[in-house]
Amino acid sequence: MAASGETTDLRSLETDFHRDPEHKGCYFFAPLDTPVTRPTKRRKISKAPQNPPPSKTLSFVPLLEGLEKPEFVKARNDAFDAQWGKQQELVESLLENAYTNTLNEVANFVNSVDFESYDGRIPTGFIVAGPSIAVHHELFDAISRRISNEDAATVIVVNSAQANNLKTLLKHINQHASVQPTDGGYSGVSEDRHQASACPSWEKKWLTPLQGSRLLNYDLQILDQQIKSRGISRVVLSFPDSEALEGGLLADLIAVFSSWRDRIPFVLLFGVATSVDLFQDKLPKTASRSLRGVKFDVAQAEDTLQLVFKSAMLNVHKALWLGPELSRLLLERQRDHLQSPRSLIRALQYAFMSHFFANPLSYLLPHCGSKDSLQREHYEAIRNLPSFRRFADDLLESKGFESVRRLLDDDSFLHDLVVQRLNQGQEALRNLVNGLEIIDTIQACIPSRTPIPWSELYTKAMSGELSSSTILKDILLSVKKMPSDDLSAMLDKLSGFPSLSISKSRQDLGKLIGQSKNGAVPLRSEHDIRHESLRTTIVAQKVELNKQKSNLSKQDTAYSGIVNHVAAILRESFSSSLINPQELLLHESFIYDLKSPYRDVFTPKPRFAIERALSCPHDYLGCSCCDASNNGLSSTQPPTAILYQLYLESGALINISDLWSAFQTIVSGDPQGSDEQLALAQFYRALTELRQLNEIQSPPAFIVWTKQMEAFPHQKWSIRISWPGSPFDLTRPIPS
């Protein structure tokens, strides 16, 4: 019994020893009232009735001074959805197909890589995509999706922000490759390898066989184990902004990849903004010899931009056209800021929305059918349009007094005119863009002429400048100087335009070329420079050079007649189609040309926004303590706003002591109050923030508080900076 009792005492001592909290590394919380077996889960059934789906509310507001009926507001909203829906489908499909050739070439290159034929070098693709970084990221995202869907390959995208050093870059590669697609994202990488609790899930899986020790998170053996376990055939590393990486870092990375190329099948893709030669110059020769590259040229952003803009303006289903000023502003902003084509799509969408949202007459085009489809306020708005006033003035000058009176008094008569002129205006704009297509086709057939972008032709045509510009004169002169083979090719392309009656000229030219004795030599017209010669004459001991036409052959004479006839047809077509759209009646309803809404939304104004927030904080805070009706200073306003408004009242040199006295009076209400310490802290912080915003120069580096206001022993004055609209310098850290 004693033995058994001793045994019991030893077990109790051992149990008490293990229960001692000083000798335990972790603790388990197990309440006594916790049931041993877990109850079975039951499906929760909500007895409350489900709320019906919310009805779609109108995002447009009534116009015409609030007198617009709800059905007209809804009609404008529906018209915007319908018009932009068609445009968006067109431009999105066009943008997806813009890089189709490049995607196919890169995907074929990655899928058909034979690593044995590269003699120990790393297969590399250099994608020259131009200077737009936004285009680089869009293109590489599309390439990543394409390669991942077609082949058993893992694609790792590395940006310059993730490549601070070699270890960070390798850790990012291991992390990206180890995360399964079902994880829904990346897991964080811990810097402490000694704490098991801090080890992320993607690191816990990769252990060495020796005592279960974990690998370093930047060891490529993790990547090696990953591709073997998942059966990955190649590892594609893409660098969209490769030129932002340091040359030394790239060289070290290539050296590491070269040492692992016999175990890990690497394929590198570099996005190049300048040229492959400049990219190669930043690499050492040892790194360049480790690569074997293929160059891929991508359609430049400018070409894609022109294609998107042209397709948006040529859509036959569209009822809204962009004016010249807005079009010019959109295109200039795209070029100046090197934005992607998707930013142009967003700008076009905003232009469509602005027109249908703020213009009550945008309802006219899709719904102006019956005479009861408009309310009286619509007719009053039409009579106040500038184009209607010009139309009425023209009628008065032509003695059409009765017509003007009926237009002003009879809504039914005005409705008939509106329907007629809306259809005529749409037809005139379609003929205008058709004329631009003819000009663009002719430019492509003139090898010696640099083609003018279609967007520039559009802006000139919409402003009415193209018909009287030298562009048409130069094009017609180039047509007259065309040889017979170029003219025949041009007529073949122009045969697709029904508005041009060139079928007879095309047949005559074909017969003339067939009857030519020397078919290898093209025919030339009388306007060709080869039929001009210089004649030298001496008059009064002065030498004069005169141009003289040489004698034309019979076939060249006949060819000159055909050329002149074609030029006359083109001239007549241009004169009838290239009108001034600003002279069309009711052009305000189907041409949108307001620049201020776009400029206010798409142009950042940090100075104006911050200064207005500091001047009128009650407009942004929305609190009840700051009364908007009281424009004066109040202690409830933020300290920086108070100090900024005092700063606006000061001169070039600001006395810090006077500024502090005024600030303390406003904040505490009593200069001798008991909250001086808090007020001084707020004052110093507000002064530092104004310095950070470049409003004042050289505030005090530190403050020593004394009751005699000797808080600023090193500087008692501050200089006000005259800052004419330059952007804020938000890159500097706030002084501590």
Protein Blocks (a to p, Z undefined) as FASTA:
>chain_A
ZZmmmmmmmmmmmmmmmmpmklccbdcdddfklcfbdcdddddddfbdcddddddddfbd
ceehopacfklmmmmmmmmmmmmmmmmmmmmmmmmmmmmmmmmmmmmmmmmpcfklnnop
acdddddebjalklmmmmmmmmmmmmmmmpccddddddfklmmblmlmmmmmmmmmmpcf
klopacdddfblkbmklpcfklmmmccfehoiacdfkbcklmmmmmmmnopabdcdddfk
lmlpcfklmmmmmmmmmmmmmmmccddddddfkbmklmmmmpcfklmmmpccdddddddf
klmmmmmmmmmmmpmkbcbdcdfklmmmmmmmmmmnopafklmmmmmmmmmmmmmmmmmk
lmmmmmmmbfmlpcfklmmmmmmpmklmmmmmmmmmnopaklmmmmmmmmklmmmmmmmm
mmmmmmmmmmmmmmmmmmmmmmmmmmkbccddfklmmmmmmnopmmmmmklmmmmmmmmm
pcfklmmmmmmmmmmpmkbccklmmmmmmmmmmmpmblmbccddfkbmklpccddddeeh
iacdddddddddfklmmmmmmmmmmmmmmmmmmmmmmccfklpghklmmpccbfklmmmm
mmccfklmmmmmmmmmmlmnopaklcfklmbdcfkbcfklmmmmmmmmpcfbdcfklmmm
mmmmmmnopakbcklmmmmmmmmmmmmmmmmnomaghiafbdcddfklpablmbcbdcdd
ddehiacdfkbccdZZ
